[in-house]
Amino acid sequence: MPLSGCATGAKHSVSRPQVAAAPTDRQILPVAAHGAQPRPHASFREAAREELRTFLPRLRDDAAVMVEPHNLVLGSAMLAASIGIRQGLDSDVRSKTAEHPDRWGEASSTLGHFGEVQYQLPVIAGVWATGLWTGDESLQDFNRSLINAYTLTGLSTLVIKGIADTDRPDPDWNNGRFGFPSFHVASTFAIAATVEEYYGWKAGLPAYTLAGLIGYSRIDERDHDLSDVVFGAGLGWIIGKAVAGKHLDGDGRVRLVPFIHPDASAALGIEIEF
């Protein structure tokens, strides 16, 4: 499928801080607003309580973007591609990793930690607390998108794992069950997609690179098949882009658009704004 990019759709009334940067249709948010002052302790507690009180209603609203037709079509395409990989390539990859397991050694194990909940949640919580403490509205909005995308990705992954209950290359991992899709990969791609939507490719590219390396580490350690990793990456990417797009632009659609190749062949492309 030719990729011409990803879209967040039409712009609405959400405003963003203006920063000096290379010309682009989308304003990239600074990591922290200049001049943001720490909140007093009482204000911090009040802000934290308010964020927790409104978490579930916001999560419900953001979950609605997952069933928009554009996102369902794209998700179905990713599922079909993953099924094709499972039927065609997974057995070959399994054979190769069985012959040469852990090619990256401790590096694969270390990368795997970056995709685990017990390592991810403290970082997310720290960034969330920083946004509340400084009163930085742009960082707080990023945190809301990040937390909701992460939560929806985790819940979606658990549901799909329970339904599919596929085996893993190595039975030592989770008794060889619930392989599809990879939470490690889905969660890190959701984080990377949210970072890229808010802060642009200069921040997004390193995040995607790390997510890709984590995906390879899951194959290298024989925790997951290639199809588990591919679908996990697609699932996290779609949810991250959709949720962040809804917060930034009021539109959570990852758009599929008609694409005509110079050789006159027709296809579908993914629309991305730069």
C-alpha positions, 0 to 999 in steps of 0.5 A: 500500500503506498503511504503518503502519510497520516492525517488528523483531519480538518482543523477546529477551534483548539489553539496551540502555543506558537513557537519558532520552527520550520514552516509546517501546517501543524504547530509543534508544541514546546516541551514546556511552556516558558515562564510556567510557575510551580503550583502551590501544594494545595493547587497541585492536589486540587488539579490532580483530583480534577484530572482523576475525576475527569479521567474516565469521561475523557477516556470514554470520549477518546475510545469513540475514535477507535470505532470511526470508519477510517480507523476501523478500515485501517485496523482491519487492513493491519489485521489482514496483513498480520494474518498473511504474515502469520500464514507465510513468514512466521514459521520461517522467522521461528526457525531462524530464531530457534537456530540463532536465539538471542543474537543481541544478547543482553541488549534484547533483554534491556530493550524489552524492559522499555516495553513493560508496564512496570517501567513505563508507568513510572515515567508516564506518572512522572511526566503527568505530575510535572505537567500538573506541578508546573501548570503547563497547559500544553504538557497537561494536554499531551499527558491526557492524550498519552495516558488515554492512548496508552490505556486504550492500547493496553485494554485493546491488546488484552482483549485481542490476546484473550480472543486470539490466544495464539502460541508463542515461539518459546513456551517459557514466555507466559507458558507459550500463550497469548502471543498476539499482539505484542503489548511491548510493541503496541504500547511503545508505538502508541507512545511514539505516535503521541509524541510525534503528533505533539512535538513533531518528527524531531521527537517522534523519530527517536521514539519510533526508532526505540519502538522498532528496536523493542519490536525486534527484541521481542522476536530475538528473544522468541517472545513473539512472532513477527505477526504479533509485532507487526499488528502490535505496532499498527494497533498502537500507532493507530490509537496514538495518532487518533487520540492525539489528533482528536485532542489537538484538532478535534478529529481522530481519524487516520485518513485513507485516501485514493492514490493514483500511481504514475503507472496509472495503478490505483491504490489507497494511501494514508494521509499525513500532514507535515 
